[in-house]
């Protein structure tokens, strides 16, 4: 916000915001100061993703989709010892969904647009952060299940 308020363009690490209110305030500030604000996620802008999107349209009716991003966090061991880094800190909107799940979410929305409904079932760690979880994106004729874990 400081950079936006001082007329500087801003590229944010994913996810760009924790909630809609933050997003609306930041974009209003960017507009007011005539600067750009955007998220740095790039996987849906790669040429291979465009090729994949075209291939998906040729396979016919999608029945089910399963996407995942699971990776053992280098910060997990210190988390277990009580040292809470940002990626495991609720104050910084840490957690598996926003840290790793964001990539398959972007892929699903990039391929199929916004779902009509979604459900997230989180496996919470002792401090309330989601260490893993399953997100179900419901489209009209199929579901996309996203699993993420750190």
C-alpha positions as CSV (number, residue, x, y, z in Angstrom):
1,X,0.0,0.0,0.0
2,X,2.9,2.3,0.8
3,X,4.3,2.0,-2.8
4,X,0.8,2.5,-4.3
5,X,0.2,5.6,-2.2
6,X,3.5,7.0,-3.5
7,X,2.7,6.4,-7.2
8,X,4.8,3.3,-7.7
9,X,3.7,0.3,-9.8
10,X,3.4,-2.9,-7.7
11,X,3.9,-6.6,-8.6
12,X,2.7,-8.8,-5.8
13,X,3.7,-12.4,-4.9
14,X,0.8,-14.8,-4.9
15,X,-1.8,-14.6,-3.5
16,X,-2.2,-10.9,-4.0
17,X,-4.6,-10.5,-1.0
18,X,-6.1,-12.3,1.9
19,X,-9.6,-11.1,1.3
20,X,-11.9,-9.1,-1.0
21,X,-11.7,-5.9,1.2
22,X,-7.9,-5.8,0.9
23,X,-8.2,-6.2,-2.8
24,X,-10.8,-3.5,-3.2
25,X,-8.8,-1.0,-1.1
26,X,-5.6,-1.7,-3.0
27,X,-7.1,-1.4,-6.4
28,X,-8.8,1.8,-5.5
29,X,-5.5,3.2,-4.3
30,X,-3.8,2.1,-7.5
31,X,-6.5,3.7,-9.6
32,X,-6.4,6.9,-7.6
33,X,-2.6,7.1,-8.0
34,X,-2.7,6.0,-11.7
35,X,-0.4,3.0,-11.2
36,X,-0.5,-0.7,-12.0
37,X,-1.1,-3.4,-9.4
38,X,-1.0,-7.1,-10.4
39,X,-0.2,-10.5,-9.2
40,X,3.1,-12.2,-10.2
41,X,1.6,-15.7,-10.9
42,X,2.5,-16.7,-14.4
43,X,1.7,-20.3,-15.0
44,X,-1.5,-19.6,-16.9
45,X,0.4,-17.1,-19.2
46,X,3.0,-19.7,-20.4
47,X,2.8,-20.8,-24.0
48,X,2.5,-24.4,-22.9
49,X,-0.6,-23.6,-20.9
50,X,-2.3,-22.1,-24.1
51,X,-1.4,-25.4,-25.9
52,X,-2.8,-27.4,-23.0
53,X,-6.0,-25.4,-23.0
54,X,-6.5,-26.0,-26.7
55,X,-5.9,-29.7,-26.2
56,X,-8.5,-29.9,-23.4
57,X,-11.2,-28.5,-25.7
58,X,-10.4,-31.3,-28.3
59,X,-10.8,-34.3,-25.8
60,X,-14.6,-33.8,-25.6
61,X,-16.7,-33.5,-22.5
62,X,-14.7,-33.2,-19.2
63,X,-15.8,-35.8,-16.7
64,X,-13.6,-35.1,-13.7
65,X,-10.4,-33.2,-12.9
66,X,-7.8,-33.9,-10.2
67,X,-5.1,-31.4,-9.6
68,X,-2.6,-31.3,-6.8
69,X,0.4,-29.5,-5.4
70,X,1.9,-31.2,-2.4
71,X,5.4,-30.5,-1.2
72,X,7.2,-31.0,2.1
73,X,7.9,-27.5,3.4
74,X,11.4,-26.6,4.3
75,X,9.9,-24.6,7.2
76,X,7.8,-27.5,8.6
77,X,10.4,-28.9,10.9
78,X,11.0,-25.5,12.6
79,X,7.2,-25.0,12.8
80,X,7.0,-28.3,14.7
81,X,9.7,-26.9,17.1
82,X,7.6,-23.8,17.7
83,X,9.2,-21.3,15.3
84,X,6.3,-20.0,13.2
85,X,7.5,-18.7,9.9
86,X,5.2,-16.5,7.7
87,X,4.1,-19.5,5.5
88,X,2.7,-21.2,8.6
89,X,1.4,-18.0,10.3
90,X,-2.4,-17.1,10.2
91,X,-1.5,-13.4,10.6
92,X,0.3,-13.5,7.2
93,X,-2.5,-15.7,5.6
94,X,-0.1,-18.6,5.4
95,X,-1.3,-22.1,4.7
96,X,-1.4,-24.8,2.1
97,X,-4.2,-23.4,0.0
98,X,-2.8,-19.9,-0.5
99,X,0.8,-21.0,-0.7
100,X,0.6,-24.1,-3.0
101,X,-3.1,-24.6,-3.8
102,X,-3.1,-21.3,-5.6
103,X,-1.3,-22.8,-8.6
104,X,-3.9,-25.5,-9.4
105,X,-6.7,-23.0,-8.7
106,X,-5.3,-20.7,-11.3
107,X,-5.0,-23.6,-13.7
108,X,-8.5,-24.8,-13.2
109,X,-10.0,-21.3,-13.6
110,X,-7.7,-20.7,-16.5
111,X,-9.0,-23.8,-18.2
112,X,-12.7,-23.8,-17.2
113,X,-13.5,-20.3,-15.9
114,X,-15.0,-19.7,-12.4
115,X,-16.8,-22.6,-10.8
116,X,-20.4,-22.2,-9.7
117,X,-19.6,-23.4,-6.2
118,X,-16.6,-24.5,-4.1
119,X,-15.9,-26.3,-0.9
120,X,-12.6,-26.5,1.0
121,X,-12.0,-29.1,3.6
122,X,-8.8,-28.2,5.6
123,X,-6.6,-30.3,7.8
124,X,-5.6,-27.7,10.3
125,X,-2.4,-27.7,12.3
126,X,-2.1,-26.8,16.0
127,X,-2.1,-23.0,15.3
128,X,-5.2,-23.1,13.1
129,X,-3.4,-22.9,9.7
130,X,-4.3,-25.4,7.0
131,X,-1.3,-27.7,6.6
132,X,-3.2,-29.6,3.9
133,X,-6.6,-29.7,2.3
134,X,-9.0,-30.6,-0.4
135,X,-10.8,-28.0,-2.5
136,X,-13.7,-29.1,-4.7
137,X,-14.6,-26.7,-7.5
138,X,-18.1,-27.5,-8.8
139,X,-18.7,-26.8,-12.4
140,X,-22.0,-27.5,-14.3
141,X,-21.1,-30.9,-15.6
142,X,-18.1,-32.0,-13.6
143,X,-16.0,-31.3,-10.5
144,X,-12.4,-30.3,-10.2
145,X,-10.7,-31.6,-7.0
146,X,-7.6,-29.9,-5.9
147,X,-5.4,-31.3,-3.2
148,X,-2.7,-29.3,-1.6
149,X,-0.3,-30.0,1.3
150,X,2.8,-28.5,2.8
